[in-house]
Each structure stands twice: as structure tokens, then as C-alpha cells.
């Protein structure tokens, strides 16, 4: 039997790719990998079942993908797409069309929660349930194997019954779970897919040779009848599905039914559910049945068309209580969708099928929203609940609902694991290769032994310093535990710091193995382990092994990648395979995995492997424990505990955020969570993640106080202040200062401090520091030094620094970086990638305008590091003012922000009218009214004065009972300028949100769009957008993007009324500041396109600013400002601030892996695209240079032809 | 009178002594090679395959491919990975194969290894790819004060010996001028199996930016003055060793070619002139050479080779003079001003 070890996405993509001719794709987690596979295979020329390479096309949104799917199907092509969540919702209009037109198609959906009170990338059935009215068939698979199988079954059924199918499976739990499965070979697919039905589909295609029209507008006379005309197709569809499943069974040996019942034939309690929960439920049922319980499970495969008769037929007549579990919430409904359908089925069909047998009671419950764990204990809790005569209906399981008391109690001791399996939990750092190594281990075992294998990975919501937890099961029997490991037999900790942070050995079975990457000797490791862990080791009589993996990896030339080292240790200790065989298989795996990347990579990994086995040692804790020296308590690490750190934090931080930080969020009760999704800002400061190995250290003597390090810091951890010398009188020891160099602060004292515990160690500050020691130029005013020895002292310095007064904003020269950077950042300590290219722009905006900022943030990186729980970097100043932030959707962000602006303008208008009326009536002093109405709020002092006037106004109205006056009091704050910002990435601005952005820019309203242009969909893993430059390799453009980058700025300029700026902080920082100030001051729409280097570019992030400069120097990124106000002064609104091409484009492209990659895969194409890109660049430069020519006076006007000089036409881009 | 420009180098018969020297911008792409052939190149030495560079390329590729991956649930990775990577050495070999198929001019590969086994491995692959000859570019800058000159010389000799034993290709060795006794080194290399010696490799020399206090990679192309160094050593070695001598560095005019041939070179490698003026410069060099020969009544290039070598020149001791006091004492600043420029 051939097997492959893959995740659900790959399993589905392998089938879908071969069965289609057109594949329309758009990225959305967790479905993106299906599109990525398809694109990568097409780039390599892999054929489908009929020998052709499918056309894999990326669209601008899921709505676009659905439209393309619709069009391709109407033209007779076999077509598919992949999506999830709100992406599926964007397809709904077309789903109705596809169903209404009886179009055979299968769309694959990795089910994901819908954004409601908050967005979630994790899995539940909210999305697919929202489509149940579209007329699409819905077929739900429960495991990786089923996902592959149902992808094929759905295709046959759809072609035969002519209904569009949504093939859905649980996001992450199935889409990202790795399992050993049997692949579907071409012969099976050939035998399964009905050729005649394909011909019929093609025959229905629109063609001028047989012209018809479809998509007509229908009137009251016939529309209704038309809707009813499809009934027969829906009646027959379940039969087609059953037939397809039977035919599939004959070909594969795997049997399915539209409703699969398993359990006792005389069951009295039966669960009904769909998706991956079925696996855990069926496994649990086996255990309970062995204990004599009469329980059963009905797995819903075909959810639409809902075959009520088949469902009831599948149920045993003995059942007296049915528990229907929905993995979604339908607020305000009489029950969740599956529950309601089951109720209807029982009501309508029970007597028909089971005669006079008493109709069972049906209870509904909710579980597993957003991938909340669904464990055997929860299955048992539900079944126990069904026993109760007065059992609560509409219950929940898996949470503690202390608000409405609908949750079921759990027995935490009910844990079932296959005793013959190896169950490993591995804690790793995101950057150390742990997950990659574990995936390789699963592949090795899954593909070269008879053992079954499963891997599931819990990732972090932070992009820097992230923690990963891998859950691996291996065993002789199929693994149907779709939940995290509760009773590990093996625990590995790949990072020493975790011993303090996590309860690593929770649930470990007696005699289990604990593998620890320790920087200490064996005996020192024992003494340094927290007593909590030592007790667990003693109590469980665990076998403990240690290795200094970081050293082994370093010595083998692998840097911080300890993957091979820890993988070797895992195989050596876990007992999954005999040791010599395991090691040999790792060797083979290394050669296989890395061989294509070159001998050097293979050699280093093999060296690391050999060295690992030599240095792995058993920790003789029994002996060490007995010795008096080692019996000492673990050495204190010197860091305060989380609760100590949070002693002065707000209650919400202590009571809600802190447990989430400690990975105990699952235990928070319902009452703890804000009911409308509103969370406090300024919370990232409490995290103190201590993730940097090295932090910047300031040399006060060398420093020229330019502020550049402060400006580029993506995490706002390096800051400057200036104050009178007296303010430093109580400075702690070692707190460095220098006399302020700026004449504006003559006599004052300057300091730069680093938030050591919040720093990510990206070193961007060092890169931009211009101040070198002229006697030893390798020394700069900022250098990196190990964090740990500095931590404690730096903590005190930082606390003191925060207490120093902020520099008054009103007097600062904002065009001078050294002064501007003294403004307090109101965006700090985000979880963005170390060295992020986006966040310095946001931090800058927060410094300049944060105290009056309203932010509409498109979904993407910036919404994740900006608003992914538990903390947010957006914060407030001492007066309590700061950016107010919200995320609506990915696609509507411009319109969302526009709504904010319109509302603010309306409130202000009403307030002005009230002000005028009350002034006129003598209620308010006329000079105050006039001053407020005519206030100049174009700069900081003006705004400060207006704030004062409004405070005065509010004080006068504070105690009034007059309706009109109270109304003004409520609206008074709108009289102070509010700065509305639309923030998002290029995926939003260039693609999915472009229509809205365009509309809003055309509106003339005073708002500011900031496009953080990474030239790729960064957040979802680097898919190509229309901002991706020609020749760059990206996901969805694996063969290198063939089209040029869209010129968004030029498009916006055509309105003539939009302020447009293109900036790159790393190229010209003062230009960036100037553009931000101009944009915000422009009383109309502004668009700033900010070049943002990104980890998806394949660059050394510590040199991100150099890459920005290279992009500008090569002419690939232009710096310019288009200010419509210049028209009024008779000047050309466009100022081209770039010097033109100063470095060869090819040279700068070669510095980024995204461009280099194509040379490795398709060298000729890479060269051709680079050549065209150079030509394009020159053309673009000439265009901009012509557009930026000084305006000629009216008297001097000539015809456009006359103005066209030869020099313009043939200008040298330099 | 028609002049026979043909010469023989490493057993290859060449249409002229004008060989394109190793430089990436000249030979990276097939169409460049075609242009060079069309312009009259007698042979092309491909840019060097640097083992260390290839190794670094592989490690970089791996580093960037996995950077940031597998740590954040929405972005398991950031770049698509093709199933096949055409790495530097593979592309190099493919280029040799393609050049062999599409061009008629001899292709001389150039190799710089850094570890003993790899010299041989790559040399074998280059031979299999169809190169006509191999130039070993022994390019290293020893900076370890504990390493003796003797050890370095032995290493160089060993490389040549090992490659010679493994491949049948004609073998040239491109040398650095910085050997304690270059003549002895040349002899050892000839004995180790080199068929030709290329004098000399020009090293990249970094420059200091005195304002920014950083080093700047500042590639300086050769000038005609640079040919003095190879000229002297070729003249000294000519006739003493059973190897072909090739000149590299400073060939910009037809008369430069004449000088080096007179010293004893059988070919002259041209790089800087082509980088400055393009492939077309080759044909004018060839014309200048032919014209000079014609004007001086030479029927063949062969007549010229070595006529001014130390063994055959009128004043052999001039080649050995380390200091020429008269020249220094007689130097006047306007000499420099009035001296003919490099062009």
C-alpha cells in the first residue's frame, strides 16, 4: 500500500489540481496553501489528469476568484478555487448564481471562524454554515484521508447531479494536521470521474456556435417557478453522492455514507456532528462502549442537500436522546443550523422510518469555536449530559460560561490515549527550526515505516520571538485523536528559557522521557531547573536527557538552527524506531531534503547529526538529587514573576491579559471577556518578552543625537528624551546622559535608553547609526551586546527614563529628526517580525498625530501586530490620549475609515451649528465661540489652543440641563481636529480594497491612507499582489511575476485633488517625515505609499533600511510628493524627490532572495524579466520626470507637441 | 600581404592570440559569448567558478528559504520552493554545454576551489560538460601568519597535481605574482602537469572611504601600464619551461599584444578593454595587430613570440634589474604629464 504523509491542504490540492483545468486563487488562512501548491505545480509544468497544465490564476479578492470560477465554468472548463471564512462569504453572490444555473463545480473550504467580535484565523463551521442558503451542496470531511477522498467524491457527484459542491474540512485541525494517508492515484481518479458528465458540462458551455443567453432578469411572472424548477436536482443529489461514495469504495476500499453511523446498534444516546470532531468522538465512543455504555455517533458527511430520510434511517431506533453538536454559533436563532436540521428530520421522518418507536429527544450544543479544543472529556461530558432527564438544551462544552451558565462540567481526568503509541510534545522557538524538524520526523516515520503518524502544530500569534508547540503521535494503529496530546510519553524543550515560563511536564506519563536543550552542564542543569519541574521529574520517575544543542548547531555552522540536533536526539530517545535505523533514516532524509540546495547544506546537517549523538547525555538526577550540593534550590534567575511585574497594572491586565500571556486563556470564564470586542490599549508594555539575545547599547560620547536610531526602531524600544539636568538628579547608577547638542535645548541633558525586555534584537538601529568612533570606526554610538547580563540594570534605567518628563510637543521643529523623534511614540513593543519595515512608519504617525488619531486598519500584518490578542502596541500618552483603532475587514478598510470621517465631519458640523446658536443666544461668550469656529488647527500649537478652548466650553456646559447645551457638550470634542488614517498593506490597497480606496480618494474628504507596501501579501505568507514587482518570486507567482507593479500613486494623482507621496524611510528619513506632515495637513484625501522591507523579501532584516535605499538608488522605488496645494501657487504639484537610477537594477535585485530565487529555478526567465524590468524602470522615470517639469506660464504656453523636447523622449534616467 | 595570426595555446589552434580573459560580465551569458565569437575572439576563458562562493550561495539559499518559516500560523513559509534548484555550479556546467553546442570557438573553463577534493570534483564535471581546456585560478590571499610560504606553494602544486591526474583536459594555471620565487614556482607547476601558465591574476583591492570610514569595493580595470609585470615575467620564463605562457592584464592596444608576444606569450587575455568598449574592441585589436605585423613585414604571429624574451633580447640583464637608479633619478614631474596616456 502506497502512503504519503501530508497535511489536509496538500491532500486536497493533490486531488483538486489533477481534476481541474482552471484554478482561481486568492490567499486566505488556512486555505492559502492549497492555492500555493497549485501555483507551484503549475510553475513546474505538472499536468492534470488530462495531460494539460491547469491555468492557475490569482485574483484580486475572493469575490474576483468566484467570478472567474463562474466565468470559466460557463465557458466549459473544469474549474475550482480554495477559500475560507470571510473569503467564502465574498463568494456568496456567485454561489447563488452557480447553484441557480446548475453548474457542476467543487470549491474546497478550509473552514474558519468568521470575524465577529474579533477576527480569528482558526477553525469552525461559521463560514460554511453561512452559505447553507446558496443552494450549494455541502460535503464535510473529518480527517486528512477523508479530505483527499471527498475532494474526489464531490467532483463525481457534482458532475453527475449538476449542483455546485462546497467540500469543507476543519481549518487548521484538518488543513494543517499532518497524517499518513493513502493517496488517490490517477487510475482511481480516471475511473471515478464520469467522462460523459464532463462532456455534458462542456456541451452546456456558452459558445457563439450554439448561442444562448444565461443570467437573464426575470419578473414576477416566472422567477418563482424558475426557483422551483431545480427541485428534482436537489432530490436526486443525495443519491448521486451515495453512488459516488459507493463507486469510490469499490476503487479504494474506503467506505463512506452521506450519514455514517458508528457505535452501539442499541444505542440510547447518540451524538450528531460533522468535521474533525467526529474522529475524537468516535475514538471516545469506543472507550465508553467498552465500559458498557450504549452510545453512538452519527457523522454528517453530506450536509446539503439535507437528506432527512437518510439521516433518520442511519439512526438506531433505540435512541432516546440525540445530542447535536454545532461548531458554530448562530446568535439569536432558535438553535444552531445542524441542530435545527436534525430536529426537522426527526419530526418529519422518524415515524416514517421507525414507526411507533418513541421519537427521541434532541438537544443542541456548541463546541470547538475557533479551534477550541474538543477532547474526549468533552465528548463524554456531552454524552453524560444526555443522560439527564432535565438536561439543558443549547449548552456549550469546552468553556466555562459563568454568565449564562450554559456550559457543561468536564472530568479533566478522562484522558484516552493509545498506550502503544509514542506521544511527543515539543516546545520550540519559531526561529530554531523545531517545527520543520518535527515535520521531517513525521515524514521519515510515516513514509518509511508501517507506523501511523500524526503531527499538529500550535503556532504563536507573534511574529518575533514566537513559541511553537508540536504535538506528534506515532503508533501501530490509525490515529483518530484530533486534539492536542494530553498525556505525552515524551516532552522536549528546545529552549532553556521555557523551563521558567511553561508547565512543560503537565500530564507526562510515568517513566516518560524529558529531553532538554540546556546551555549548562548536566549537574548544573539539575540545580537550575525550577523546583516545580524537579518535582514532576521525581514524581514521574522520568528519564531526563540533556544536550547543548545550540552549541552543537553553532559548531556545525548552522547558527541558531538546532533542528537536526534535536531531531537526532528525538529519534535516539523516543523509541519510535530502533536507534541505528532511525539515524540512518535521518541521514537519508537530510540528503533528500537538502540535496537540491547543495552539498554544503547537506554536509553541515550531517556534521550536526553526528555531533548530536556524541553529546547527548542522560541526566543522572537520582544521583544528583542525593548529593548535598545539588540538593540546593534552583538558582534564582533574578527576573520578577509575571504577577510581580503586573502589580501596578490595571485590573483587566492582571485578571484577563495575564492568564492569556501564560497560555491559560482557555481557563478564562465567559464573564471575563468583553462582550463587544472592545479592549484597552497600551497593553504590550506589560509583556516584557525578553526575546532578544542582544540589545543595543548607547555610547553617549560618540552619539551625535541625530535621532535616526529612534526613528527606525520598529518596536519603539529605543527612545530619546531631553530634560533639565535637575531631572536626572536621581538617575540610577550607570544611567548615561550627555549634554544636549541641539541649540534648541541648550543647557539641557540628553539621553537615549533601551527597553531591554521589549527589544527584539533586530539591530536596525545599529545599521542606521551614522556616528562612528574615528579612532576605531567599527565602533558606533549604538552597538549590540548580550541582553541577559544587562537586563536587570536596564530595567531600572527604563523605569527611570519613563518617569522623565516628555518634551513639550508644541515647540518642536518636526522637520528636524533629532527633535521630532523626541515625540512620544504611541505605538510600542509590537509583536511584528524583528526588524519589521512597516512598524517604523506607524510609530512615526503615532508620534506626529497619535493623540488625535482614529485608525481604520485593514486586515493583514498591521492588524495582527496591531490588534492580535492578548496585547496591543497602540497606547496613550499621560493625558490619556492616543490612537483609537479598529479593524473591519480586509476588503472594506477604506470605506470603513471613510465612514469614520463622515461621522466626525457630521458631528463637527452639528457642533458648530449648536455653537453658533448658543453664541447667538448669549449663552456662550461670543469671543469663545468665534475663536473655536475660526481656530487654525494646522499645527501642534493651534491644536493645543483649540483643546484648551473646547475644555473651557465643556466646563461652561458641564452642569447644564438644557437639551441643546447638553447636545453640544456631547459633541464638543469633535471641534478639535481628529486625524483619520486608513492603514493597510498592498494586498488591501492594490488588490482587494482598491475599489473602495479609489472611491474614498475621490470623495474629497480629509483622510489619510497609509499603504505599507511590502509588495506582497506578507501576513498570509508572501503571496503575490499587484504591488509585487516584475520578476519577483512569490507564492502564487512561483514562476516569477510576469506583470509589472501597479503604479498606485500615479493612478491617485490623476484625480488632481489627492495628496500623494511615495516614501522609503531607509532611503530618506526626513523626506518621509515631510510627506507625513504634508499629507496630514492637506485638507483632503491623502495617500502615502511607504516602501516596507519584509521578511518575505528574503533579506537580512538587520539590513532592511539598506535594502530600502537600494530600491531607491536603483530607481525601482521613486520618492515623490504630489501636493494639490501647489497648484494654487502656480507650481507643479508633483515634486520628484528621487535622484534617478544610481545603481544597476540587476545588482540590487540580486540582493534579495525573492528575485534571486527565479535564477535558481528558471535562469533564462529570470534574466528576461530583469531586462524588461530595467526597460520599464527607465520608461517610468522618464514619465515622472516629464510630469514633474516646472509649469510654464500661460503666456508661454505651447501645444503639447511643441513642448515635447527630444531630451524628454530620450532622457538618460540618470 | 595577408598575415597569419594563428597561434597555438594548450594544444588548441587559435585564430589569433586574442583570448577573452575570465570576467563574469563578459561570459555569464550565452549571447555574450556569441557576440565575442562574432567579434573575433580566438577563445574565451569563462568567468571563474568559485567554490567558496557556491558554498556560500547554497547556505544563503537555505537560510533565506527557512527564515521566518514555521513560527506563525498564517505564514508557515514566505517563499515558494521549487523542487529543483539550478545552483551556481550547475548553471556553469550547463553554460559550457550550451556554448559547446552553439559556438565554434574554444571554451576554456576557469575554476577556483577552496578545498582539496572539490578542485578535482569540479574539474571532472567541467571536462564532462565539454570544455576545451581548464584554467585553474589559484586565487587566495593567505593572511594566516602561521602559514609558511613553503606550505602555500606545496598546496598550489598539489592542487595542480591532483587535477592533472584526474582530467585529460589541457590545463593552464593562472598565478598570482606574489611568490617568493616565481620562477621556481612556475617550474614546479609545469612539472606537476600544467600545460600553460597565465600571468597574472589581478586581485580586487578594496578602497577606504575617508568620510564614511568604510571600505568600498572599488574594481579598477587594468591600464596598459599594468602589462609591464606580466611582460617581465613572461620574458624571464620564456624558453625555460615546457609550458605555454599567456599574458593577462594591461592588454588594451594592438601594440600591447605585440609587446607581450615578443616577451614570449602565445596568447594575450583581454578583459578591461572589452569591459570598457564592448566586444567590438576585439576586432579592432585584431586589425591593429595585423596592421602592425604587416607594417613590420611579419608573415605570422609565431615569428614574434619570444623574440624579446630574456634569452633572445639584446640586453637580458634589464629584465633582472630590481632597481634602475637612472630611471628614478632622471624622473621629472613633466615626464608623467607629457607621457602618452593609456589610450
Interface residues (C-beta under 8 A of the other chain):
Chain A: X29 X30 X33 X36 X39 X40 X43 X44 X121 X172 X176 X429 X430 X431 X433 X434 X435 X436 X439 X457 X459 X460 X461 X462 X463 X466 X468 X557 X559 X561 X594 X596 X597 X598 X599 X600 X601 X604 X772 X774 X777 X833 X864 X1018 X1019 X1020 X1021 X1022 X1033 X1034 X1035 X1038 X1095 X1096 X1098 X1099 X1153 X1154 X1156 X1157 X1159 X1160 X1161 X1163 X1167
Chain B: X29 X54 X55 X56 X57 X58 X59 X60 X61 X62 X63 X64 X65 X66 X67 X68 X69 X70 X71 X72 X73 X74 X75 X76 X77 X78 X79 X80 X81 X82 X83 X84 X85 X86 X87 X91 X213 X214
